[in-house]
Amino acid sequence: MADGGDKISMDAEAVYDIPVELSVVLGKSSMQVSQLLKLGRGAVVELDRSVGEAIDVYVNQRLVARGEVVIMDEKLGVTLTEIIKSDRSP
């Protein structure tokens, strides 16, 4: 008789192909449209975060983690440093 572990594994596999939107927010900035239109190549936009400060990781527009930017093979990545527990009940 199975202990139920196989059923949990099969249930988890059912969600593997569901697409989710992952967003990593380095920081935010506010500006008027006129300022935005003046931006050109090489323009620098100051963000509300400092170097070394944790970045936010969202899944489907919900904050789920915080992390740090890393460089892997000349590409940017994120190392998760904190998982955010949800107060929402299922």
N, CA and C atoms as an extended XYZ file, in Angstrom:
270
Properties=species:S:1:pos:R:3:atomname:S:1:resname:S:1:resid:I:1 pbc="F F F"
N         0.844       -1.177        0.000 N   MET     1
C         0.000        0.000        0.000 CA  MET     1
C         0.888        1.238        0.000 C   MET     1
N         0.540        2.233       -0.800 N   ALA     2
C         1.325        3.463       -0.899 CA  ALA     2
C         1.065        4.352        0.297 C   ALA     2
N         2.060        5.162        0.656 N   ASP     3
C         1.940        6.036        1.820 CA  ASP     3
C         1.344        7.399        1.473 C   ASP     3
N         0.931        7.602        0.224 N   GLY     4
C         0.359        8.888       -0.158 CA  GLY     4
C         1.370        9.827       -0.775 C   GLY     4
N         2.657        9.540       -0.628 N   GLY     5
C         3.706       10.398       -1.177 CA  GLY     5
C         3.636       10.491       -2.693 C   GLY     5
N         3.290        9.367       -3.342 N   ASP     6
C         3.181        9.370       -4.799 CA  ASP     6
C         2.050       10.275       -5.257 C   ASP     6
N         0.933       10.283       -4.546 N   LYS     7
C        -0.210       11.133       -4.916 CA  LYS     7
C         0.177       12.603       -4.802 C   LYS     7
N         0.905       12.979       -3.758 N   ILE     8
C         1.329       14.365       -3.604 CA  ILE     8
C         2.245       14.756       -4.755 C   ILE     8
N         3.162       13.877       -5.112 N   SER     9
C         4.078       14.138       -6.216 CA  SER     9
C         3.309       14.314       -7.521 C   SER     9
N         2.319       13.457       -7.779 N   MET    10
C         1.517       13.563       -8.993 CA  MET    10
C         0.683       14.840       -8.978 C   MET    10
N         0.141       15.212       -7.826 N   ASP    11
C        -0.639       16.448       -7.715 CA  ASP    11
C         0.240       17.656       -7.994 C   ASP    11
N         1.470       17.655       -7.484 N   ALA    12
C         2.393       18.766       -7.704 CA  ALA    12
C         2.737       18.874       -9.186 C   ALA    12
N         2.927       17.751       -9.857 N   GLU    13
C         3.251       17.769      -11.276 CA  GLU    13
C         2.145       18.411      -12.100 C   GLU    13
N         0.925       18.388      -11.629 N   ALA    14
C        -0.197       18.969      -12.363 CA  ALA    14
C        -0.063       20.479      -12.517 C   ALA    14
N         0.692       21.121      -11.659 N   VAL    15
C         0.827       22.588      -11.733 CA  VAL    15
C         2.132       23.028      -12.385 C   VAL    15
N         3.001       22.102      -12.749 N   TYR    16
C         4.311       22.458      -13.309 CA  TYR    16
C         4.219       23.277      -14.584 C   TYR    16
N         3.204       23.067      -15.403 N   ASP    17
C         3.097       23.743      -16.690 CA  ASP    17
C         2.226       24.994      -16.645 C   ASP    17
N         1.790       25.409      -15.478 N   ILE    18
C         0.974       26.627      -15.373 CA  ILE    18
C         1.898       27.836      -15.445 C   ILE    18
N         1.662       28.739      -16.404 N   PRO    19
C         2.539       29.918      -16.511 CA  PRO    19
C         2.268       30.922      -15.392 C   PRO    19
N         3.322       31.527      -14.899 N   VAL    20
C         3.218       32.595      -13.910 CA  VAL    20
C         4.062       33.764      -14.387 C   VAL    20
N         3.731       34.953      -13.932 N   GLU    21
C         4.508       36.141      -14.273 CA  GLU    21
C         5.456       36.440      -13.126 C   GLU    21
N         6.742       36.437      -13.416 N   LEU    22
C         7.766       36.717      -12.423 CA  LEU    22
C         8.336       38.100      -12.703 C   LEU    22
N         8.294       38.979      -11.709 N   SER    23
C         8.846       40.328      -11.843 CA  SER    23
C         9.859       40.557      -10.744 C   SER    23
N        10.990       41.141      -11.105 N   VAL    24
C        12.029       41.483      -10.145 CA  VAL    24
C        12.179       42.994      -10.191 C   VAL    24
N        11.918       43.654       -9.064 N   VAL    25
C        11.915       45.113       -9.013 CA  VAL    25
C        13.194       45.594       -8.351 C   VAL    25
N        14.029       46.254       -9.146 N   LEU    26
C        15.282       46.809       -8.636 CA  LEU    26
C        15.030       48.069       -7.823 C   LEU    26
N        13.984       48.796       -8.175 N   GLY    27
C        13.635       50.037       -7.503 CA  GLY    27
C        12.562       50.750       -8.289 C   GLY    27
N        12.124       51.883       -7.776 N   LYS    28
C        11.068       52.653       -8.424 CA  LYS    28
C        11.471       54.114       -8.484 C   LYS    28
N        10.844       54.815       -9.403 N   SER    29
C        11.076       56.247       -9.544 CA  SER    29
C         9.808       56.884      -10.090 C   SER    29
N         9.542       58.101       -9.702 N   SER    30
C         8.393       58.845      -10.221 CA  SER    30
C         8.903       60.040      -11.002 C   SER    30
N         8.250       60.306      -12.129 N   MET    31
C         8.608       61.481      -12.918 CA  MET    31
C         7.414       61.878      -13.778 C   MET    31
N         7.438       63.102      -14.226 N   GLN    32
C         6.382       63.596      -15.098 CA  GLN    32
C         6.615       63.058      -16.505 C   GLN    32
N         5.550       62.989      -17.280 N   VAL    33
C         5.648       62.496      -18.650 CA  VAL    33
C         6.643       63.336      -19.446 C   VAL    33
N         6.654       64.636      -19.219 N   SER    34
C         7.582       65.500      -19.952 CA  SER    34
C         9.037       65.119      -19.668 C   SER    34
N         9.334       64.738      -18.417 N   GLN    35
C        10.688       64.289      -18.079 CA  GLN    35
C        10.994       62.952      -18.750 C   GLN    35
N        10.008       62.069      -18.756 N   LEU    36
C        10.175       60.761      -19.370 CA  LEU    36
C        10.481       60.896      -20.858 C   LEU    36
N         9.789       61.795      -21.527 N   LEU    37
C         9.996       61.986      -22.963 CA  LEU    37
C        11.370       62.562      -23.288 C   LEU    37
N        12.001       63.226      -22.332 N   LYS    38
C        13.326       63.812      -22.541 CA  LYS    38
C        14.457       62.794      -22.362 C   LYS    38
N        14.129       61.624      -21.814 N   LEU    39
C        15.160       60.609      -21.604 CA  LEU    39
C        15.674       60.092      -22.943 C   LEU    39
N        16.936       59.881      -23.024 N   GLY    40
C        17.544       59.341      -24.230 CA  GLY    40
C        18.537       58.260      -23.872 C   GLY    40
N        19.185       57.743      -24.868 N   ARG    41
C        20.184       56.693      -24.650 CA  ARG    41
C        21.252       57.204      -23.682 C   ARG    41
N        21.573       56.401      -22.694 N   GLY    42
C        22.589       56.767      -21.713 CA  GLY    42
C        22.050       57.551      -20.528 C   GLY    42
N        20.759       57.894      -20.551 N   ALA    43
C        20.163       58.628      -19.428 CA  ALA    43
C        20.170       57.743      -18.184 C   ALA    43
N        20.341       58.361      -17.047 N   VAL    44
C        20.341       57.640      -15.779 CA  VAL    44
C        19.097       58.055      -14.996 C   VAL    44
N        18.338       57.076      -14.551 N   VAL    45
C        17.140       57.319      -13.743 CA  VAL    45
C        17.454       56.866      -12.325 C   VAL    45
N        17.367       57.785      -11.382 N   GLU    46
C        17.648       57.464       -9.985 CA  GLU    46
C        16.484       56.677       -9.397 C   GLU    46
N        16.809       55.567       -8.750 N   LEU    47
C        15.798       54.718       -8.124 CA  LEU    47
C        15.749       54.975       -6.628 C   LEU    47
N        14.725       54.455       -5.992 N   ASP    48
C        14.513       54.685       -4.562 CA  ASP    48
C        15.277       53.702       -3.676 C   ASP    48
N        16.204       52.958       -4.232 N   ARG    49
C        16.975       51.976       -3.460 CA  ARG    49
C        18.460       52.261       -3.558 C   ARG    49
N        19.184       51.802       -2.563 N   SER    50
C        20.639       51.971       -2.539 CA  SER    50
C        21.318       50.702       -3.034 C   SER    50
N        22.573       50.835       -3.440 N   VAL    51
C        23.372       49.676       -3.839 CA  VAL    51
C        23.454       48.725       -2.645 C   VAL    51
N        23.243       47.458       -2.905 N   GLY    52
C        23.317       46.460       -1.842 CA  GLY    52
C        22.001       46.225       -1.120 C   GLY    52
N        21.011       47.078       -1.360 N   GLU    53
C        19.701       46.899       -0.723 CA  GLU    53
C        18.952       45.775       -1.434 C   GLU    53
N        18.180       45.003       -0.692 N   ALA    54
C        17.440       43.869       -1.259 CA  ALA    54
C        16.461       44.335       -2.331 C   ALA    54
N        16.278       43.484       -3.345 N   ILE    55
C        15.296       43.754       -4.388 CA  ILE    55
C        14.060       42.901       -4.131 C   ILE    55
N        12.937       43.298       -4.694 N   ASP    56
C        11.675       42.582       -4.485 CA  ASP    56
C        11.395       41.635       -5.641 C   ASP    56
N        10.902       40.436       -5.311 N   VAL    57
C        10.534       39.434       -6.311 CA  VAL    57
C         9.030       39.197       -6.189 C   VAL    57
N         8.333       39.414       -7.298 N   TYR    58
C         6.880       39.247       -7.338 CA  TYR    58
C         6.517       38.083       -8.240 C   TYR    58
N         5.520       37.309       -7.848 N   VAL    59
C         4.920       36.295       -8.703 CA  VAL    59
C         3.459       36.661       -8.833 C   VAL    59
N         3.034       36.869      -10.083 N   ASN    60
C         1.663       37.304      -10.358 CA  ASN    60
C         1.285       38.525       -9.520 C   ASN    60
N         2.169       39.502       -9.496 N   GLN    61
C         1.984       40.794       -8.825 CA  GLN    61
C         1.875       40.684       -7.307 C   GLN    61
N         2.351       39.582       -6.746 N   ARG    62
C         2.328       39.387       -5.298 CA  ARG    62
C         3.759       39.206       -4.805 C   ARG    62
N         4.144       40.010       -3.817 N   LEU    63
C         5.495       39.927       -3.261 CA  LEU    63
C         5.684       38.568       -2.596 C   LEU    63
N         6.700       37.815       -3.075 N   VAL    64
C         6.938       36.484       -2.524 CA  VAL    64
C         8.327       36.320       -1.932 C   VAL    64
N         9.260       37.215       -2.321 N   ALA    65
C        10.626       37.051       -1.834 CA  ALA    65
C        11.411       38.346       -2.007 C   ALA    65
N        12.571       38.376       -1.361 N   ARG    66
C        13.546       39.451       -1.560 CA  ARG    66
C        14.869       38.785       -1.895 C   ARG    66
N        15.725       39.512       -2.587 N   GLY    67
C        16.976       38.902       -2.985 CA  GLY    67
C        18.026       39.910       -3.380 C   GLY    67
N        19.099       39.395       -3.968 N   GLU    68
C        20.225       40.210       -4.404 CA  GLU    68
C        20.504       39.921       -5.870 C   GLU    68
N        20.939       40.940       -6.591 N   VAL    69
C        21.308       40.779       -7.989 CA  VAL    69
C        22.670       40.093       -8.060 C   VAL    69
N        22.777       39.108       -8.945 N   VAL    70
C        24.040       38.426       -9.185 CA  VAL    70
C        24.295       38.391      -10.694 C   VAL    70
N        25.549       38.219      -11.072 N   ILE    71
C        25.904       38.094      -12.485 CA  ILE    71
C        26.353       36.666      -12.726 C   ILE    71
N        25.718       36.015      -13.710 N   MET    72
C        26.036       34.629      -14.052 CA  MET    72
C        26.280       34.563      -15.558 C   MET    72
N        27.491       34.226      -15.971 N   ASP    73
C        27.816       34.118      -17.396 CA  ASP    73
C        27.384       35.367      -18.160 C   ASP    73
N        27.694       36.528      -17.619 N   GLU    74
C        27.398       37.826      -18.217 CA  GLU    74
C        25.901       38.130      -18.318 C   GLU    74
N        25.082       37.431      -17.547 N   LYS    75
C        23.647       37.708      -17.467 CA  LYS    75
C        23.298       38.023      -16.031 C   LYS    75
N        22.252       38.829      -15.845 N   LEU    76
C        21.796       39.150      -14.494 CA  LEU    76
C        20.919       38.029      -13.965 C   LEU    76
N        21.017       37.782      -12.681 N   GLY    77
C        20.182       36.802      -12.013 CA  GLY    77
C        19.827       37.314      -10.632 C   GLY    77
N        19.073       36.528       -9.892 N   VAL    78
C        18.658       36.901       -8.541 CA  VAL    78
C        18.911       35.734       -7.607 C   VAL    78
N        19.561       36.024       -6.491 N   THR    79
C        19.704       35.052       -5.415 CA  THR    79
C        18.677       35.415       -4.357 C   THR    79
N        17.789       34.489       -4.030 N   LEU    80
C        16.767       34.761       -3.025 CA  LEU    80
C        17.386       34.709       -1.636 C   LEU    80
N        17.134       35.739       -0.854 N   THR    81
C        17.680       35.808        0.503 CA  THR    81
C        16.591       35.737        1.568 C   THR    81
N        15.347       35.970        1.156 N   GLU    82
C        14.238       35.971        2.123 CA  GLU    82
C        12.962       35.583        1.402 C   GLU    82
N        12.226       34.639        1.955 N   ILE    83
C        10.916       34.272        1.436 CA  ILE    83
C         9.864       35.002        2.273 C   ILE    83
N         8.941       35.671        1.608 N   ILE    84
C         7.904       36.432        2.297 CA  ILE    84
C         6.699       35.535        2.536 C   ILE    84
N         6.332       35.378        3.780 N   LYS    85
C         5.154       34.570        4.107 CA  LYS    85
C         3.910       35.381        3.890 C   LYS    85
N         2.906       34.745        3.322 N   SER    86
C         1.653       35.408        3.007 CA  SER    86
C         0.699       35.365        4.207 C   SER    86
N        -0.025       36.464        4.392 N   ASP    87
C        -1.065       36.499        5.421 CA  ASP    87
C        -2.397       36.030        4.873 C   ASP    87
N        -2.438       35.801        3.546 N   ARG    88
C        -3.685       35.415        2.907 CA  ARG    88
C        -3.980       33.943        3.171 C   ARG    88
N        -5.209       33.641        3.455 N   SER    89
C        -5.641       32.252        3.645 CA  SER    89
C        -6.104       31.705        2.306 C   SER    89
N        -5.906       30.403        2.068 N   PRO    90
C        -6.343       29.812        0.785 CA  PRO    90
C        -7.827       29.812        0.606 C   PRO    90
